[in-house]
Amino acid sequence: MKQRMRRRCGGLGAGKTTFIRYLLEAISDQYKSSFEFQGSPTYQREHIYNFAKLNIVHFDFYQVDTPLRMDLEDYIVDYCILVEWPFEELKKRYAREAMFIKIIQDNKKRVM
């Protein structure tokens, strides 16, 4: 549990998955693509979305207790990557290429 707390980029229920859903809906509208949100990939670990000119992979590492021996390089070539609950190792490795968004709940409203 301590490791999960260190990986926080927004607590449980802060709106991380909702933010991603709205982002994907906006992309779908822009590309005039059909879209069905698959929900949080908490147990599947990843969901892939294919739009006209953009492919997105949505990861969720909340249920993963130890860092994966995962190289996102395999995805970077073909996908835009969205990650909930990233490991510190991933944050450090991709710090220059990534945008980090932290969602904070403050009196029932979300602050980014």
C-alpha positions as CSV (number, residue, x, y, z in Angstrom):
1,M,0.0,0.0,0.0
2,K,2.8,2.4,0.7
3,Q,4.1,2.2,-2.8
4,R,0.7,3.0,-4.2
5,M,0.5,6.1,-2.0
6,R,3.9,7.2,-3.4
7,R,2.6,6.8,-6.9
8,R,-0.3,9.1,-6.5
9,C,-1.1,11.6,-9.3
10,G,-4.6,12.1,-7.9
11,G,-6.2,10.0,-5.2
12,L,-8.9,7.4,-5.6
13,G,-12.0,9.1,-7.0
14,A,-10.2,12.3,-8.0
15,G,-11.3,12.0,-11.6
16,K,-8.3,10.6,-13.5
17,T,-10.4,8.1,-15.5
18,T,-13.1,10.7,-16.1
19,F,-10.5,13.2,-17.4
20,I,-9.2,10.5,-19.8
21,R,-12.8,9.7,-20.9
22,Y,-13.4,13.4,-21.7
23,L,-10.1,13.7,-23.5
24,L,-10.8,10.6,-25.6
25,E,-14.3,12.0,-26.4
26,A,-12.8,15.3,-27.6
27,I,-10.3,13.4,-29.8
28,S,-13.1,11.3,-31.2
29,D,-15.1,14.5,-32.0
30,Q,-12.1,16.1,-33.6
31,Y,-11.4,13.1,-35.9
32,K,-15.2,12.4,-36.4
33,S,-14.5,8.8,-35.3
34,S,-16.9,6.5,-33.5
35,F,-15.9,5.9,-29.9
36,E,-16.9,3.8,-27.0
37,F,-15.1,4.3,-23.7
38,Q,-14.0,1.0,-22.3
39,G,-13.7,2.3,-18.7
40,S,-10.7,2.1,-16.5
41,P,-8.2,-0.7,-17.4
42,T,-7.5,-1.4,-13.7
43,Y,-7.7,-5.2,-14.1
44,Q,-6.9,-5.5,-17.8
45,R,-4.0,-3.1,-17.4
46,E,-4.5,-1.5,-20.8
47,H,-7.1,-0.4,-23.3
48,I,-6.3,0.6,-26.9
49,Y,-8.3,3.2,-28.9
50,N,-7.8,3.7,-32.6
51,F,-8.9,7.0,-34.2
52,A,-8.5,8.2,-37.8
53,K,-4.9,9.4,-37.4
54,L,-4.1,8.7,-33.8
55,N,-3.9,5.6,-31.7
56,I,-4.0,5.8,-27.9
57,V,-3.2,3.3,-25.3
58,H,-4.6,3.8,-21.7
59,F,-2.7,2.1,-18.9
60,D,-3.7,1.8,-15.3
61,F,-1.1,0.4,-12.9
62,Y,-3.0,0.8,-9.7
63,Q,-3.3,-3.0,-9.1
64,V,0.4,-3.6,-9.8
65,D,2.3,-3.8,-6.5
66,T,5.8,-3.9,-8.0
67,P,7.2,-2.0,-11.0
68,L,6.8,-3.9,-14.2
69,R,9.7,-4.7,-16.4
70,M,7.9,-2.8,-19.0
71,D,9.4,-0.8,-21.8
72,L,7.0,1.8,-23.2
73,E,9.3,2.2,-26.2
74,D,7.2,-0.5,-28.0
75,Y,4.2,1.8,-27.7
76,I,5.7,5.2,-28.3
77,V,6.2,4.7,-32.0
78,D,2.6,4.0,-32.7
79,Y,0.6,5.3,-29.8
80,C,-0.1,8.3,-27.6
81,I,0.2,6.9,-24.1
82,L,-2.0,7.8,-21.1
83,V,-1.1,6.3,-17.7
84,E,-2.9,6.3,-14.4
85,W,-0.9,5.4,-11.4
86,P,2.6,5.6,-13.1
87,F,5.6,4.1,-11.4
88,E,8.4,6.5,-10.3
89,E,10.7,4.7,-12.7
90,L,8.4,5.5,-15.6
91,K,8.1,9.1,-14.5
92,K,11.9,9.5,-14.3
93,R,12.6,7.7,-17.6
94,Y,10.0,9.7,-19.6
95,A,10.2,13.1,-17.7
96,R,11.3,15.0,-20.8
97,E,8.7,13.5,-23.2
98,A,5.8,13.3,-20.8
99,M,3.2,15.7,-19.5
100,F,2.1,15.0,-15.9
101,I,-1.3,16.1,-14.7
102,K,-2.0,16.0,-11.0
103,I,-5.7,16.1,-10.0
104,I,-6.4,17.3,-6.4
105,Q,-9.8,17.1,-4.7
106,D,-10.5,20.2,-2.7
107,N,-13.9,20.4,-1.0
108,K,-15.6,18.3,-3.6
109,K,-14.2,20.1,-6.6
110,R,-11.2,19.1,-8.7
111,V,-8.1,21.2,-9.2
112,M,-5.4,20.5,-11.8
